[in-house]
Amino acid sequence: MAVRVGVLGATGAVGQRLIQLLDPHPDFEIAALTASDSSAGKTYRQAAKWRVDSPIPDDVADMTVVATDPDEVPNDVDLIFSSLPSSVGAEVEPPFCEAGYVVSSNSSNGRMDDDIPLVIPEVNAEHLDLLEVQRDERGWDGALVKNPNCSTITFVPTLAALAEYGLEKVHVSTLQAVSGAGYDGVTSMEIIDNAIPYIGSEEDKLETESRKLLGEFDGAELSHNGMAVSASCNRIPTIDGHLENVWVETEEDLTADEAAEAMREFPSLDLRSSPDPLIHVFEEPDRPQPRMDRTLGDGMAIAAGGLQESPFGLQYNCLAHNTIRGAAGASVLNGELLLENGYI
């Protein structure tokens, strides 16, 4: 029997991607859609300016959108997917958890809180048990789990594959697609024939979230990884797909061939949305490329290439689809992990 789910912020870009992924999902049934007060009471077709690259599902189109309030969501909804702006998420997600809902959130608020698991299932599924600490400390009947920032998700799986060599220093320079800023985030006059070498708060997310994701959980508390991470973030005029250039210094000697093998063999999970292989490694020096490679593994795979040894350690490029693997798909995958581990 499918788990009944709700989507908070259903009319936004990530909310639309969530609906696209959830509607055909065999384990989940969309039962509630929330949005701003101005959209409440309308059908979803009326409230959402649909921009996803597939038709709006008929059964969802005629659903009535409700206000983003726990009292407006049916009690038989067991799992909530949140795609709210962080300022709104910080205000409304805790009341949903207090009301007993389990929330899988893409919003950035709370990601670095000590008792909120920040999870990429193939990388740190064991961190999900931090929910037991969360429930004890906050007195929630529900729970809150976060997926990382879209740019963080792109390179952390490749670092996890190399962790056995001892991660010491990492520098990452990102080339991020405009969809990461939302539909109205970057105007055409800003980005066409241009690149913007600054994305507010993005560098900090890469530097801090990566260390939390690769940290150790002892059953009571989480210690962050001790590697040094430096990030430089740039917006470029691609629509989808974040491409990143990475340099890694390790404690043990690491050749490009060893790194490629480690990435190819890094395991996936037996979850519906987890691709196999998780990391696709290209031998061609000019791959991965956003337009050609962002949909690998139905948009859930990580692509890597250009592996070479340099004076600054191992150098390579990696790529992920930022609104699928980096946002909506990551939340759905965390929902599958919650279900697999009995939190729903």
Wavefront OBJ file of the C-alpha trace (Angstrom):
o trace
v 0.000 0.000 0.000
v 1.452 3.363 -1.050
v 2.476 5.900 1.589
v 0.336 9.045 1.438
v 2.554 12.106 1.044
v 2.263 15.871 0.947
v 4.353 18.510 -0.808
v 5.041 21.867 0.873
v 5.764 24.655 -1.592
v 4.200 22.616 -4.375
v 3.924 25.443 -6.909
v 7.641 26.350 -6.958
v 10.342 24.964 -9.253
v 11.484 22.212 -6.880
v 7.892 21.492 -5.841
v 7.023 20.870 -9.483
v 9.997 18.516 -9.856
v 8.827 16.684 -6.725
v 5.395 16.171 -8.258
v 6.953 14.968 -11.515
v 8.975 12.347 -9.604
v 6.337 11.378 -7.039
v 3.322 10.957 -9.330
v 4.556 7.691 -10.947
v 6.374 6.465 -7.811
v 5.001 3.061 -6.694
v 5.665 3.678 -2.991
v 4.157 7.152 -2.667
v 0.725 8.662 -3.322
v 0.351 12.446 -3.474
v -2.422 13.364 -1.051
v -1.783 17.022 -0.157
v -0.329 20.081 -1.855
v 0.437 23.299 -0.003
v 1.504 26.746 -1.125
v 1.161 30.383 -0.119
v -2.130 31.828 1.112
v -2.656 33.429 -2.300
v -2.732 29.968 -3.909
v -4.791 28.207 -1.225
v -8.255 27.212 -2.418
v -7.281 27.054 -6.080
v -6.776 23.894 -8.079
v -3.141 23.047 -8.617
v -3.525 23.748 -12.342
v -4.716 27.260 -11.501
v -2.097 27.910 -8.814
v 1.037 26.559 -10.490
v 2.716 28.036 -13.521
v 3.881 24.619 -14.706
v 7.388 24.692 -16.177
v 8.618 21.096 -15.894
v 9.541 19.229 -19.093
v 6.584 16.815 -18.931
v 2.814 17.394 -18.752
v 1.247 18.202 -15.400
v -0.233 14.934 -14.041
v -4.024 14.963 -14.502
v -4.824 13.642 -11.023
v -2.615 16.304 -9.427
v -3.843 19.153 -11.647
v -7.341 18.995 -10.174
v -6.273 18.751 -6.525
v -7.068 21.731 -4.301
v -4.038 23.542 -2.916
v -4.171 24.256 0.831
v -2.293 26.656 3.093
v 1.073 25.542 4.472
v -0.236 24.689 7.909
v -0.303 21.311 9.714
v -4.021 21.773 10.405
v -4.699 21.910 6.661
v -2.968 18.598 5.846
v -4.915 15.328 6.338
v -3.911 13.244 9.355
v -3.426 10.144 7.203
v -0.494 11.773 5.377
v 2.615 10.006 6.686
v 5.430 11.807 4.869
v 5.939 15.431 3.888
v 8.313 16.659 1.191
v 9.351 20.276 1.727
v 10.656 22.592 -0.997
v 10.027 25.858 0.821
v 12.294 28.909 0.826
v 14.584 28.592 3.845
v 13.013 31.521 5.706
v 9.580 29.924 5.404
v 10.895 26.429 6.115
v 12.490 27.561 9.366
v 9.103 28.826 10.492
v 6.756 26.056 9.383
v 8.735 22.785 9.277
v 9.078 22.423 13.089
v 5.291 22.698 13.642
v 4.761 19.907 11.101
v 7.252 17.742 13.031
v 5.571 18.627 16.327
v 2.265 17.558 14.791
v 3.737 14.121 14.046
v 4.666 14.449 10.390
v 7.975 13.090 9.080
v 9.508 15.739 6.811
v 12.074 15.179 4.052
v 13.247 18.679 3.240
v 15.242 20.322 0.478
v 15.180 23.702 2.271
v 18.526 24.961 3.572
v 17.337 25.958 7.049
v 18.586 23.661 9.811
v 20.983 21.654 7.668
v 23.868 22.288 10.033
v 21.920 21.801 13.282
v 23.545 19.160 15.466
v 20.434 16.981 15.730
v 19.173 17.228 12.142
v 20.559 14.535 9.823
v 21.944 15.860 6.546
v 21.847 12.836 4.273
v 22.945 11.558 0.893
v 21.763 7.946 1.305
v 24.600 6.320 -0.665
v 27.158 8.308 1.354
v 25.958 8.475 4.968
v 22.705 6.554 5.431
v 23.746 5.752 9.012
v 23.369 9.436 9.912
v 19.598 8.948 9.631
v 19.674 7.420 13.131
v 20.377 10.936 14.403
v 16.577 11.203 14.267
v 16.431 9.281 17.554
v 18.546 12.004 19.184
v 16.397 14.664 17.518
v 13.161 13.204 18.857
v 14.570 12.884 22.370
v 15.890 16.451 22.418
v 12.955 18.182 20.729
v 10.087 16.006 21.925
v 8.770 15.591 18.378
v 6.527 12.718 17.328
v 7.550 13.506 13.774
v 11.042 14.022 12.387
v 13.054 16.254 10.063
v 15.757 15.109 7.636
v 17.552 17.333 5.148
v 19.274 16.773 1.822
v 22.292 18.996 1.073
v 22.656 21.893 -1.301
v 22.623 21.029 -5.011
v 26.294 21.959 -5.455
v 27.315 19.940 -2.387
v 25.537 16.833 -3.654
v 27.507 17.038 -6.893
v 30.994 16.523 -5.461
v 30.557 14.812 -2.077
v 29.846 11.315 -3.498
v 33.146 11.500 -5.394
v 34.941 12.498 -2.168
v 33.267 9.630 -0.318
v 34.699 7.250 -2.920
v 38.207 8.572 -2.136
v 37.823 8.734 1.652
v 39.835 5.540 2.213
v 42.924 7.432 1.029
v 42.487 10.058 3.765
v 40.989 13.374 2.689
v 43.157 16.311 3.748
v 42.440 19.309 1.498
v 39.756 19.901 -1.112
v 39.237 22.838 -3.428
v 36.165 23.004 -5.645
v 35.225 25.555 -8.288
v 31.632 25.325 -9.481
v 29.967 26.211 -12.803
v 26.314 26.281 -11.777
v 23.214 26.276 -13.969
v 20.655 29.077 -13.811
v 17.859 26.738 -12.681
v 19.617 26.542 -9.329
v 18.530 30.133 -8.709
v 14.862 29.419 -9.457
v 12.854 30.646 -12.430
v 13.079 34.307 -11.437
v 16.509 34.091 -9.804
v 18.748 35.323 -12.645
v 17.517 37.570 -15.455
v 18.468 36.963 -19.072
v 20.269 40.311 -19.186
v 22.475 39.189 -16.303
v 23.501 35.770 -17.567
v 23.449 35.697 -21.397
v 26.984 36.183 -22.737
v 28.224 36.238 -19.161
v 29.360 34.344 -16.081
v 28.740 35.545 -12.536
v 31.592 34.684 -10.116
v 29.489 34.906 -6.976
v 26.467 33.028 -5.597
v 25.412 34.266 -2.189
v 26.125 31.841 0.721
v 26.890 29.023 -1.731
v 30.577 28.715 -0.883
v 29.836 28.313 2.815
v 27.325 25.538 2.081
v 29.886 23.560 0.088
v 32.557 24.010 2.745
v 30.443 23.139 5.792
v 27.881 20.647 4.479
v 30.575 18.437 2.928
v 32.354 18.088 6.274
v 29.105 17.166 8.049
v 28.138 14.617 5.387
v 31.521 12.872 5.625
v 31.601 12.976 9.432
v 31.217 10.107 11.902
v 28.070 9.366 13.925
v 28.665 7.327 17.095
v 25.015 6.818 17.980
v 24.841 9.889 20.203
v 26.544 12.728 18.365
v 28.050 13.590 15.027
v 31.657 14.721 14.546
v 32.477 16.524 11.319
v 35.232 15.427 8.961
v 38.506 17.260 9.576
v 39.384 17.922 5.928
v 39.897 21.525 4.786
v 37.480 22.617 2.054
v 37.685 25.754 -0.062
v 35.006 26.637 -2.620
v 34.567 29.150 -5.429
v 31.099 29.369 -6.979
v 30.104 30.691 -10.398
v 26.801 31.005 -12.265
v 26.957 30.187 -15.987
v 24.311 30.219 -18.762
v 23.396 26.536 -18.772
v 19.819 25.620 -17.826
v 20.385 22.436 -15.779
v 23.458 20.596 -14.526
v 26.139 21.808 -12.145
v 29.679 21.150 -13.409
v 32.469 21.313 -10.818
v 36.274 21.289 -10.978
v 37.807 19.549 -7.960
v 41.321 19.239 -6.541
v 41.924 16.748 -3.701
v 44.980 16.201 -1.527
v 45.054 12.888 0.340
v 47.178 11.390 3.112
v 48.056 8.365 0.991
v 49.385 8.509 -2.550
v 46.537 8.401 -5.041
v 46.857 7.953 -8.784
v 44.246 8.935 -11.331
v 43.663 5.263 -12.194
v 43.122 4.355 -8.535
v 40.695 7.241 -8.116
v 38.746 6.260 -11.226
v 38.457 2.686 -9.997
v 37.337 3.805 -6.535
v 34.623 5.994 -8.044
v 33.407 3.287 -10.421
v 33.145 0.761 -7.601
v 31.542 3.068 -5.038
v 28.299 1.268 -4.168
v 24.783 2.355 -4.881
v 21.821 1.356 -2.675
v 18.851 -0.920 -3.199
v 16.473 2.035 -3.314
v 14.287 2.841 -6.323
v 15.824 6.250 -6.997
v 19.453 5.287 -6.381
v 21.188 4.724 -9.739
v 23.597 1.911 -10.502
v 26.322 2.909 -10.994
v 26.117 5.887 -8.690
v 29.213 7.494 -10.232
v 29.751 7.255 -13.985
v 33.424 7.800 -14.805
v 34.311 9.023 -18.290
v 37.639 8.274 -19.918
v 37.199 11.074 -22.444
v 39.045 14.209 -21.281
v 36.199 16.546 -22.338
v 33.446 14.865 -20.310
v 31.203 15.224 -18.401
v 29.281 18.056 -20.035
v 25.948 19.431 -18.726
v 23.882 19.147 -21.911
v 25.111 15.643 -22.697
v 25.449 14.011 -19.286
v 23.052 15.579 -16.760
v 20.347 12.948 -17.287
v 22.529 9.906 -16.579
v 20.692 7.509 -14.271
v 17.428 9.402 -14.875
v 19.145 12.515 -13.557
v 20.216 10.839 -10.300
v 23.765 9.749 -11.224
v 26.986 11.642 -10.597
v 29.308 11.952 -13.602
v 33.078 12.330 -13.258
v 35.913 12.713 -15.733
v 39.183 14.411 -16.560
v 40.971 12.576 -13.738
v 44.646 13.470 -13.609
v 47.449 13.973 -11.138
v 48.534 17.559 -10.564
v 50.912 19.529 -8.288
v 47.836 20.187 -6.131
v 46.780 16.554 -5.812
v 44.195 14.660 -7.806
v 42.266 16.844 -10.248
v 38.930 15.952 -11.847
v 35.537 17.275 -12.972
v 32.132 16.144 -11.788
v 28.539 16.873 -12.748
v 25.008 16.305 -11.443
v 21.534 17.411 -12.468
v 20.894 20.143 -9.924
v 17.081 20.078 -9.776
v 16.782 16.277 -9.854
v 19.776 14.764 -8.017
v 20.541 18.080 -6.372
v 17.059 18.882 -5.093
v 13.749 17.070 -5.686
v 15.272 13.659 -6.419
v 17.453 13.895 -3.325
v 14.390 14.519 -1.149
v 12.542 11.601 -2.740
v 15.560 9.348 -2.179
v 15.657 10.388 1.480
v 11.952 9.553 1.647
v 12.717 6.074 0.327
v 15.446 5.705 2.960
v 13.047 6.801 5.716
v 10.574 4.168 4.531
v 13.265 1.484 4.255
v 14.448 2.186 7.798
v 11.015 2.151 9.404
v 10.654 5.857 10.185
v 7.376 5.931 8.252
l 1 2 3 4 5 6 7 8 9 10 11 12 13 14 15 16 17 18 19 20 21 22 23 24 25 26 27 28 29 30 31 32 33 34 35 36 37 38 39 40 41 42 43 44 45 46 47 48 49 50 51 52 53 54 55 56 57 58 59 60 61 62 63 64 65 66 67 68 69 70 71 72 73 74 75 76 77 78 79 80 81 82 83 84 85 86 87 88 89 90 91 92 93 94 95 96 97 98 99 100 101 102 103 104 105 106 107 108 109 110 111 112 113 114 115 116 117 118 119 120 121 122 123 124 125 126 127 128 129 130 131 132 133 134 135 136 137 138 139 140 141 142 143 144 145 146 147 148 149 150 151 152 153 154 155 156 157 158 159 160 161 162 163 164 165 166 167 168 169 170 171 172 173 174 175 176 177 178 179 180 181 182 183 184 185 186 187 188 189 190 191 192 193 194 195 196 197 198 199 200 201 202 203 204 205 206 207 208 209 210 211 212 213 214 215 216 217 218 219 220 221 222 223 224 225 226 227 228 229 230 231 232 233 234 235 236 237 238 239 240 241 242 243 244 245 246 247 248 249 250 251 252 253 254 255 256 257 258 259 260 261 262 263 264 265 266 267 268 269 270 271 272 273 274 275 276 277 278 279 280 281 282 283 284 285 286 287 288 289 290 291 292 293 294 295 296 297 298 299 300 301 302 303 304 305 306 307 308 309 310 311 312 313 314 315 316 317 318 319 320 321 322 323 324 325 326 327 328 329 330 331 332 333 334 335 336 337 338 339 340 341 342 343 344
